[in-house]
Amino acid sequence: MKYTRNPGQSPEEYSISYILTHYKSLSVLYALYQQYSPADMCFINLRICRFFRIVSDSLGKYYPGSKHVTALKAYTDNMIGRYKCRYCPVSPKINFPS
């Protein structure tokens, strides 16, 4: 099956569409890590964390022993952990009187 980009569709939209269509295939790893240039990745926006989670969870189901999927899961967990630390700081512990 040939998958082509629609006219007017941005590269990011195309990649998201590809990921959601082929989430069971290891080929989505290429879509997640594609680059426009060596220093410019397609999925740099933090809102894209959910696509890394979708792919790592679904590929983990279909390829449980894959070293690529294991690495993707670790990368995804690390990325989401950094996001939570940066944007969702832990509130201070409140001590109530006894």
DSSP file (Angstrom, degrees, kcal/mol; ACC not computed):
  #  RESIDUE AA STRUCTURE BP1 BP2  ACC     N-H-->O    O-->H-N    N-H-->O    O-->H-N    TCO  KAPPA ALPHA  PHI   PSI    X-CA   Y-CA   Z-CA
    1    1 A M              0   0    0      0, 0.0     2,-0.4     0, 0.0     0, 0.0   0.000 360.0 360.0 360.0 123.0    0.0    0.0    0.0
    2    2 A K        -     0   0    0      2,-0.0     2,-0.6     1,-0.0     0, 0.0  -0.703 360.0-158.9 -86.4 134.9    1.5    3.3   -1.1
    3    3 A Y        +     0   0    0     -2,-0.4     2,-0.3     2,-0.0    15,-0.0  -0.953  15.7 179.1-118.6 113.0    0.9    6.1    1.4
    4    4 A T        -     0   0    0     -2,-0.6     2,-0.3     1,-0.0    -2,-0.0  -0.824  30.4-107.4-118.4 154.7    1.2    9.7   -0.1
    5    5 A R        -     0   0    0     -2,-0.3     3,-0.1     1,-0.1     5,-0.0  -0.580  33.2-124.1 -79.8 136.5    0.8   13.1    1.4
    6    6 A N    >   -     0   0    0     -2,-0.3     3,-2.0     1,-0.1     8,-0.1  -0.484  37.5 -91.6 -74.7 148.3   -2.3   15.1    0.5
    7    7 A P  T 3  S+     0   0    0      0, 0.0    -1,-0.1     0, 0.0     3,-0.1  -0.384 114.9  19.9 -59.5 136.2   -1.8   18.5   -1.1
    8    8 A G  T 3  S+     0   0    0      1,-0.3     2,-0.5    -3,-0.1    -2,-0.0   0.371  93.0 127.9  85.3  -5.4   -1.7   21.2    1.6
    9    9 A Q    <   -     0   0    0     -3,-2.0    -1,-0.3     4,-0.0    -4,-0.0  -0.727  57.5-129.9 -87.0 128.1   -0.9   18.7    4.3
   10   10 A S     >  -     0   0    0     -2,-0.5     4,-2.5     1,-0.1     5,-0.2  -0.329  22.8-110.9 -71.5 158.5    2.1   19.6    6.5
   11   11 A P  H  > S+     0   0    0      0, 0.0     4,-2.4     0, 0.0     5,-0.1   0.870 120.3  52.2 -57.5 -36.3    4.9   17.0    7.0
   12   12 A E  H  > S+     0   0    0      2,-0.2     4,-2.5     1,-0.2     5,-0.2   0.919 109.5  48.1 -66.7 -42.9    3.9   16.8   10.7
   13   13 A E  H  > S+     0   0    0      2,-0.2     4,-2.5     1,-0.2    -1,-0.2   0.901 111.7  50.8 -63.0 -40.5    0.2   16.2    9.8
   14   14 A Y  H  X S+     0   0    0     -4,-2.5     4,-2.6     2,-0.2    -2,-0.2   0.933 111.0  48.1 -61.7 -45.9    1.3   13.5    7.3
   15   15 A S  H  X S+     0   0    0     -4,-2.4     4,-2.8     2,-0.2    -2,-0.2   0.908 111.5  49.5 -63.0 -42.3    3.5   11.8    9.9
   16   16 A I  H  X S+     0   0    0     -4,-2.5     4,-2.5     2,-0.2    -1,-0.2   0.924 112.0  48.7 -62.3 -44.2    0.7   11.9   12.5
   17   17 A S  H  X S+     0   0    0     -4,-2.5     4,-1.5     1,-0.2    -2,-0.2   0.908 112.1  49.1 -61.0 -42.6   -1.7   10.4    9.9
   18   18 A Y  H  X S+     0   0    0     -4,-2.6     4,-2.6     2,-0.2    -2,-0.2   0.925 111.3  49.5 -62.9 -45.2    0.8    7.7    9.0
   19   19 A I  H  < S+     0   0    0     -4,-2.8    -2,-0.2     1,-0.2     4,-0.2   0.919 111.9  47.3 -61.3 -45.3    1.4    6.8   12.7
   20   20 A L  H  < S+     0   0    0     -4,-2.5     3,-0.3     1,-0.2    -1,-0.2   0.778 116.6  44.7 -70.0 -25.2   -2.3    6.5   13.5
   21   21 A T  H  < S+     0   0    0     -4,-1.5    -2,-0.2    -5,-0.2    -1,-0.2   0.843 124.6  30.8 -83.4 -36.1   -2.8    4.4   10.4
   22   22 A H  S >< S+     0   0    0     -4,-2.6     3,-2.3    -5,-0.2     6,-0.4  -0.108  72.0 136.1-115.9  33.9    0.2    2.1   10.8
   23   23 A Y  T 3  S+     0   0    0      1,-0.3    -1,-0.1    -3,-0.3    -3,-0.1   0.649  71.0  58.1 -61.4 -15.6    0.6    2.0   14.6
   24   24 A K  T 3  S+     0   0    0     -3,-0.2     2,-0.3    37,-0.0    -1,-0.3   0.497  93.5  84.9 -90.3  -4.0    1.1   -1.8   14.6
   25   25 A S  S X  S-     0   0    0     -3,-2.3     3,-1.5    -6,-0.1     4,-0.2  -0.769  75.4-136.2-105.0 142.7    4.1   -1.6   12.3
   26   26 A L  T >  S+     0   0    0     -2,-0.3     3,-1.7     1,-0.3     4,-0.4   0.651  96.4  82.6 -66.3 -13.7    7.8   -1.0   13.2
   27   27 A S  T >> S+     0   0    0      1,-0.3     3,-1.0     2,-0.2     4,-0.9   0.729  73.8  73.4 -63.9 -20.2    7.9    1.5   10.3
   28   28 A V  H <> S+     0   0    0     -3,-1.5     4,-2.2    -6,-0.4    -1,-0.3   0.717  80.2  73.1 -68.2 -18.0    6.3    4.1   12.5
   29   29 A L  H <> S+     0   0    0     -3,-1.7     4,-1.9     1,-0.2    -1,-0.2   0.894  95.3  51.6 -59.9 -38.1    9.7    4.4   14.3
   30   30 A Y  H <4 S+     0   0    0     -3,-1.0     4,-0.5    -4,-0.4    -1,-0.2   0.893 108.1  51.3 -64.9 -38.8   11.0    6.2   11.2
   31   31 A A  H >< S+     0   0    0     -4,-0.9     3,-0.6     1,-0.2    -2,-0.2   0.879 110.3  49.2 -65.7 -37.5    8.0    8.6   11.3
   32   32 A L  H 3< S+     0   0    0     -4,-2.2    11,-0.4     1,-0.2    -1,-0.2   0.882 119.0  36.7 -68.7 -37.9    8.7    9.4   15.0
   33   33 A Y  T 3< S+     0   0    0     -4,-1.9    -1,-0.2    -5,-0.2    -2,-0.2   0.226  84.4 132.2-103.5  14.5   12.4   10.1   14.5
   34   34 A Q    <   -     0   0    0     -3,-0.6     8,-2.0    -4,-0.5     9,-0.5  -0.293  39.1-155.2 -67.5 153.3   12.4   11.7   11.1
   35   35 A Q  E     -A   41   0A   0      6,-0.2     6,-0.3     1,-0.1    -2,-0.1  -0.964  25.6-154.2-130.9 145.2   14.4   14.9   10.6
   36   36 A Y  E    S-     0   0A   0      4,-3.1     5,-0.2    -2,-0.4    -1,-0.1   0.851  93.2 -11.6 -78.0 -39.4   14.2   17.9    8.2
   37   37 A S  E >  S-A   40   0A   0      3,-1.2     3,-1.8    -3,-0.1    -1,-0.3  -0.902  90.1 -83.5-148.7 170.9   17.9   18.5    8.8
   38   38 A P  T 3  S+     0   0    0      0, 0.0     3,-0.1     0, 0.0    -2,-0.0   0.788 130.1  34.0 -54.5 -28.9   20.4   17.1   11.3
   39   39 A A  T 3  S+     0   0    0      1,-0.1     2,-0.5     2,-0.0    -4,-0.0   0.353 108.6  73.2-106.6   6.2   19.4   19.6   14.0
   40   40 A D  E <   -A   37   0A   0     -3,-1.8    -4,-3.1     3,-0.0    -3,-1.2  -0.857  61.1-170.2-130.5  97.1   15.7   19.9   13.1
   41   41 A M  E     -A   35   0A   0     -2,-0.5     3,-0.4    -6,-0.3    -6,-0.2  -0.558  24.8-134.5 -85.3 150.5   13.4   17.0   14.1
   42   42 A C  S    S+     0   0    0     -8,-2.0     2,-1.1     1,-0.2     3,-0.4   0.921 101.3  49.3 -67.1 -45.5    9.8   16.8   12.9
   43   43 A F        +     0   0    0     -9,-0.5    -1,-0.2   -11,-0.4    -2,-0.0  -0.594  68.6 122.5 -99.2  73.0    8.4   15.8   16.3
   44   44 A I        +     0   0    0     -2,-1.1    -1,-0.2    -3,-0.4     2,-0.2   0.629  42.6 101.6-103.1 -18.5   10.0   18.4   18.6
   45   45 A N  S >  S-     0   0    0     -3,-0.4     3,-1.8     1,-0.1     4,-0.1  -0.472  72.7-135.0 -70.3 134.1    6.8   19.9   20.0
   46   46 A L  G >  S+     0   0    0      1,-0.3     3,-1.7    -2,-0.2     4,-0.2   0.726  99.7  70.9 -66.2 -21.4    6.1   18.6   23.5
   47   47 A R  G >  S+     0   0    0      1,-0.3     3,-0.8     2,-0.1    -1,-0.3   0.652  84.2  72.9 -68.4 -11.2    2.4   18.0   22.7
   48   48 A I  G X>  +     0   0    0     -3,-1.8     3,-1.4     1,-0.2     4,-1.4   0.512  65.5  97.8 -80.9  -4.3    3.6   15.1   20.5
   49   49 A C  H <> S+     0   0    0     -3,-1.7     4,-2.1     1,-0.3    -1,-0.2   0.858  76.1  61.6 -50.3 -37.4    4.5   13.0   23.7
   50   50 A R  H <> S+     0   0    0     -3,-0.8     4,-2.5     1,-0.2    -1,-0.3   0.836  99.7  53.2 -63.7 -31.8    1.1   11.2   23.3
   51   51 A F  H <> S+     0   0    0     -3,-1.4     4,-2.4     2,-0.2    -1,-0.2   0.881 107.5  50.8 -71.5 -36.2    2.1    9.9   19.9
   52   52 A F  H  X S+     0   0    0     -4,-1.4     4,-2.7     2,-0.2    -2,-0.2   0.906 112.3  48.2 -62.7 -39.9    5.3    8.4   21.3
   53   53 A R  H  X S+     0   0    0     -4,-2.1     4,-2.5     2,-0.2     5,-0.3   0.917 110.7  50.1 -67.1 -43.4    3.2    6.8   24.0
   54   54 A I  H  X S+     0   0    0     -4,-2.5     4,-2.4     2,-0.2     5,-0.2   0.940 115.5  43.1 -58.6 -48.2    0.6    5.4   21.5
   55   55 A V  H  X S+     0   0    0     -4,-2.4     4,-2.8     2,-0.2     5,-0.3   0.931 114.6  48.2 -67.2 -46.0    3.4    3.9   19.4
   56   56 A S  H  X S+     0   0    0     -4,-2.7     4,-1.6    -5,-0.2    -1,-0.2   0.895 115.0  46.0 -64.9 -38.2    5.5    2.5   22.3
   57   57 A D  H  X S+     0   0    0     -4,-2.5     4,-1.1    -5,-0.2    -1,-0.2   0.927 116.6  43.1 -69.4 -44.2    2.4    0.9   23.9
   58   58 A S  H  X S+     0   0    0     -4,-2.4     4,-1.6    -5,-0.3     3,-0.4   0.917 116.2  46.6 -71.4 -41.2    1.0   -0.6   20.7
   59   59 A L  H  X S+     0   0    0     -4,-2.8     4,-3.2    -5,-0.2    -1,-0.2   0.854 106.7  59.7 -68.5 -31.6    4.4   -1.9   19.5
   60   60 A G  H  < S+     0   0    0     -4,-1.6    -1,-0.2    -5,-0.3    -2,-0.2   0.825 106.1  49.0 -61.8 -30.6    5.1   -3.3   22.9
   61   61 A K  H  < S+     0   0    0     -4,-1.1    -1,-0.2    -3,-0.4    -2,-0.2   0.888 120.3  34.3 -73.5 -40.8    2.0   -5.4   22.5
   62   62 A Y  H  < S+     0   0    0     -4,-1.6    -2,-0.2     1,-0.2    -3,-0.2   0.735 131.6  28.8 -90.1 -24.3    3.0   -6.7   19.0
   63   63 A Y    ><  +     0   0    0     -4,-3.2     3,-1.5    -5,-0.2    -1,-0.2  -0.523  67.7 162.7-133.2  65.8    6.8   -6.9   19.5
   64   64 A P  T 3  S+     0   0    0      0, 0.0    -1,-0.1     0, 0.0    -4,-0.1   0.752  76.3  43.9 -63.2 -26.0    7.4   -7.5   23.2
   65   65 A G  T 3  S+     0   0    0      4,-0.0     2,-0.2     5,-0.0    -5,-0.1   0.381  82.5 123.4 -99.6   5.1   11.0   -8.7   22.8
   66   66 A S    <>  -     0   0    0     -3,-1.5     4,-2.1    -7,-0.2     5,-0.1  -0.476  53.1-151.9 -73.1 130.1   12.2   -6.1   20.4
   67   67 A K  H  > S+     0   0    0     -2,-0.2     4,-2.1     1,-0.2    -1,-0.2   0.809  98.5  56.4 -68.8 -28.2   15.2   -4.1   21.5
   68   68 A H  H  > S+     0   0    0      2,-0.2     4,-2.2     1,-0.2    -1,-0.2   0.905 108.8  45.3 -68.0 -41.3   13.9   -1.2   19.3
   69   69 A V  H  > S+     0   0    0      2,-0.2     4,-2.7     1,-0.2    -2,-0.2   0.891 111.6  52.6 -70.0 -39.1   10.6   -1.1   21.2
   70   70 A T  H  X S+     0   0    0     -4,-2.1     4,-2.1     2,-0.2    -2,-0.2   0.917 111.3  46.9 -60.8 -43.3   12.3   -1.4   24.5
   71   71 A A  H  X S+     0   0    0     -4,-2.1     4,-2.6     2,-0.2    -2,-0.2   0.893 111.4  51.5 -65.6 -39.6   14.5    1.6   23.7
   72   72 A L  H  X S+     0   0    0     -4,-2.2     4,-2.9     2,-0.2    -2,-0.2   0.914 109.1  50.5 -63.9 -42.3   11.5    3.5   22.4
   73   73 A K  H  X S+     0   0    0     -4,-2.7     4,-2.7     2,-0.2     5,-0.2   0.920 112.0  47.3 -61.4 -43.8    9.6    2.8   25.7
   74   74 A A  H  X S+     0   0    0     -4,-2.1     4,-2.2     2,-0.2    -2,-0.2   0.915 113.7  47.7 -64.1 -43.0   12.6    4.0   27.8
   75   75 A Y  H  X S+     0   0    0     -4,-2.6     4,-2.7     2,-0.2    -2,-0.2   0.917 113.0  48.8 -62.8 -44.0   12.9    7.1   25.6
   76   76 A T  H  X S+     0   0    0     -4,-2.9     4,-2.7     2,-0.2     5,-0.2   0.925 111.6  48.3 -63.4 -46.2    9.2    7.8   25.9
   77   77 A D  H  X S+     0   0    0     -4,-2.7     4,-2.3     1,-0.2    -1,-0.2   0.901 113.5  48.3 -60.6 -41.3    9.1    7.4   29.7
   78   78 A N  H  X S+     0   0    0     -4,-2.2     4,-2.4    -5,-0.2    -2,-0.2   0.925 112.4  48.3 -64.3 -45.5   12.2    9.7   29.9
   79   79 A M  H  X S+     0   0    0     -4,-2.7     4,-2.2     1,-0.2    -2,-0.2   0.916 113.8  45.8 -62.6 -45.0   10.6   12.3   27.7
   80   80 A I  H  X S+     0   0    0     -4,-2.7     4,-2.6     2,-0.2    -1,-0.2   0.882 111.6  52.9 -67.7 -37.5    7.3   12.3   29.6
   81   81 A G  H  X S+     0   0    0     -4,-2.3     4,-2.2    -5,-0.2    -2,-0.2   0.907 110.1  47.5 -61.9 -42.8    9.1   12.4   32.9
   82   82 A R  H  X S+     0   0    0     -4,-2.4     4,-1.9     2,-0.2    -2,-0.2   0.890 111.6  51.4 -65.0 -38.7   11.1   15.5   31.8
   83   83 A Y  H  X S+     0   0    0     -4,-2.2     4,-2.7     2,-0.2     5,-0.4   0.927 110.3  48.1 -63.4 -45.4    7.9   17.1   30.5
   84   84 A K  H  X S+     0   0    0     -4,-2.6     4,-2.3     1,-0.2    -2,-0.2   0.904 112.1  49.1 -63.4 -41.3    6.1   16.5   33.9
   85   85 A C  H  < S+     0   0    0     -4,-2.2    -1,-0.2     1,-0.2    -2,-0.2   0.864 116.3  43.6 -65.0 -35.1    9.0   17.9   35.8
   86   86 A R  H  < S+     0   0    0     -4,-1.9    -2,-0.2    -5,-0.2    -1,-0.2   0.889 129.7  20.7 -78.9 -40.1    9.2   20.9   33.6
   87   87 A Y  H  < S+     0   0    0     -4,-2.7    -3,-0.2     1,-0.2    -2,-0.2   0.560 124.7  46.5-111.1 -10.8    5.5   21.8   33.4
   88   88 A C  S  < S-     0   0    0     -4,-2.3    -1,-0.2    -5,-0.4    -2,-0.1  -0.566  74.7-168.6-130.9  69.5    3.8   20.0   36.4
   89   89 A P        -     0   0    0      0, 0.0     2,-0.3     0, 0.0    -4,-0.1  -0.233  30.8-104.1 -62.2 148.9    6.0   20.8   39.4
   90   90 A V        -     0   0    0     -5,-0.1     3,-0.1     1,-0.1    -2,-0.0  -0.531  35.9-122.2 -72.6 132.8    5.2   18.8   42.5
   91   91 A S        -     0   0    0     -2,-0.3     3,-0.1     1,-0.1    -1,-0.1  -0.455  35.3 -95.7 -74.7 150.7    3.4   20.9   45.1
   92   92 A P        -     0   0    0      0, 0.0     2,-0.3     0, 0.0    -1,-0.1  -0.289  43.2 -98.8 -66.0 151.9    5.0   21.2   48.5
   93   93 A K        -     0   0    0     -3,-0.1     2,-0.5     1,-0.0    -3,-0.0  -0.529  36.6-146.5 -71.3 132.2    4.0   18.9   51.2
   94   94 A I        -     0   0    0     -2,-0.3     2,-0.6    -3,-0.1    -1,-0.0  -0.892   4.2-152.6-106.1 126.4    1.5   20.4   53.6
   95   95 A N        -     0   0    0     -2,-0.5    -2,-0.0     0, 0.0     0, 0.0  -0.869  10.1-154.7 -98.8 122.0    1.5   19.5   57.2
   96   96 A F        -     0   0    0     -2,-0.6     2,-0.0     1,-0.1    -2,-0.0  -0.717  26.1-104.3 -93.1 145.0   -1.8   19.8   59.0
   97   97 A P              0   0    0      0, 0.0    -1,-0.1     0, 0.0     0, 0.0  -0.370 360.0 360.0 -65.3 147.3   -1.9   20.4   62.7
   98   98 A S              0   0    0     -2,-0.0    -2,-0.0     0, 0.0     0, 0.0   0.458 360.0 360.0 -88.4 360.0   -2.9   17.3   64.8
